[in-house]
Amino acid sequence: MAAFLTLPLRIAQGLFALVVLGLTAYVANWWSGQWHQFSPSEVNFLIFSAVWTILALVYLIVAPARFPNAAHKYGILAAEALTMVFWFAGFIALAVFLSDRICFGTVCNVAKAGTAFAAFEWLFFAATTLMATLHVWRTRNTGRTSHDPKVEMHQGV
């Protein structure tokens, strides 16, 4: 993984996860208050994806820096790929949900913004998943199971 890209991508992933969490929580709260029923599963799934991302980022940032034995290259790849799939499924599901409804007002615009931010979050995770996949591919015959030390965000610490 390119070391100069890792930190900015992780920061963007964290910020976008927080933005999507806030936007979709607003939509879920509005829906529950307006219709007096549970919010749509598409909105709830993006809330889950944002919370999952925060937890995954803790692993993806802390494990390589502080617990190298826990930063197995396949573990890193699995966390990246699973998070990428969650974001892809989430933003597609909410986009389809919104396209099938008569949508207007502030809550509709907030839901559309949440969908757009989720799509960019998917792109960020697609990039880091690609970098993790390339690392696994390049080290496939070496017997090396650790992550790539060149991508640690705390080099020299």
N, C-alpha and C positions, 0 to 999 in steps of 0.2 A: 504494500500500500504506500502510496506517495506520502511521505511524512509531512510535506508542506500543505497537503490537502486535508489531512486527518482532523486536525483541531478545528479549522473553519467548518468542515462538514458536521462534526459532532456538535458544535455550538449551534449551527443552523438546525440540526435535527432536534435538539433540545428546545430551542425557541419555537420552532414550528409546532412541536408537540404541545407546548403550553398554549399557543394561540388556538390550535384546534380544540384542545380541551376546554378552553374558555368559551369559544364560539358554540361548540356543540352542547355544552352544559347549559348555555343560555337558551338554545333551541329546545332542549329537553325540558327545562323548567317552564318555558312558555307553553309548550304543548301540554304538559301535565296540568298547568293552571287553567289554560283556556278550555281544554276538552275534558278535563277531570278523568283522564285515563293515562295509562302508561305511554311514555314517548315511543316513537317508532324504533324498531330494532336497528334500523340503519344508523340512526343517530346514536343509539346506545353502543353500537359496535365501534363507532369512531371514538367515543369516550373511552371504551376499553383499549382501543389501539393507542391512544395517547398515553394512558396510564402504563400500558405494557412497554411503550417506548421509553418512558422515564426509567422504569426498572431495568430494561435492557441496556440503556445507556450507562447506568451505574455499573453493570457488569462489563460492558465494552470499554469503559474508561478505566475503572479501578482495577480489574483483574490483570490486565497486562502490566500496569504500573506497580502494583503492590503485591499481587499474588500470581506470579508467573506460572506456577503449576496449574492454576485454575484457568489459565488462558490457552487452552488447547486450541490448535488451529481449526479443528472441526467444530468445537464449541463456539468459537467466534463466528465461523461461517454459518452455523445453525441459527444463532441468535440474529445475525444480520438477515439471513434469508427468510426466517419466520416473520420478523418484523416487516420486511419488505412486502411479503404476501398479505399480511394484515392490512397494511396501508392501501395496497392495490384493491383488495376486496372491499375495504371500507369506502374509499372515495368513489368507486364504481357503483356500489350499492346505493349510496346517498344520491349520486347524480341521477341514477335511474328512478329512484323514489321521487325526486323533485321534478323530473321531466313528466311524470304521470299525474301530477297534481296541478290544480289551479293555485298558483303561488304568487302572493303579493305581500307587500308590507315589509316592515323591518325584519321580522323573523325570517322571512323568505330570503332576504338579502344576506342575513347572517348565515343561514344554512348554505347558501351558494358560496359565500366566502369561506366557510369551513371546508366545503368540498374542494375549492381551489387550493387552499393551504394543504389539505390532505394529499392532493395530487402532487404538489411540490415535495411534500415529505416523502412520498413514494419514490420520486426521482432521486432524492438525497440517499435514501436507503438502497436504491438500485445501484447507485455509484459505489457506495461502500461495500455492498454485496459483491459487486464485480471485482473490486480490489481484493477482497478476502478470497474470492474464488481463484483469482490469478495467483495469489500467494499459495493456496493449497495445490494448484496445478503445478506451479514451478517447483514445489518441494515434495512432489508425490513419490519420488523414488529415493529420497534421501533418508527416510526413516525418522526425520525430524518432526516432532509433534507440536512444538511450541509455536507461538505466534511469531510474526515478523518483528524483531526488535527495532527495526528502522521506523516503525510506525507508532511507537510509543509517543504520547504527547508530552511526556515529561523526560525527554532525553537528557541524560547527564545528571539526573537527580538521584 
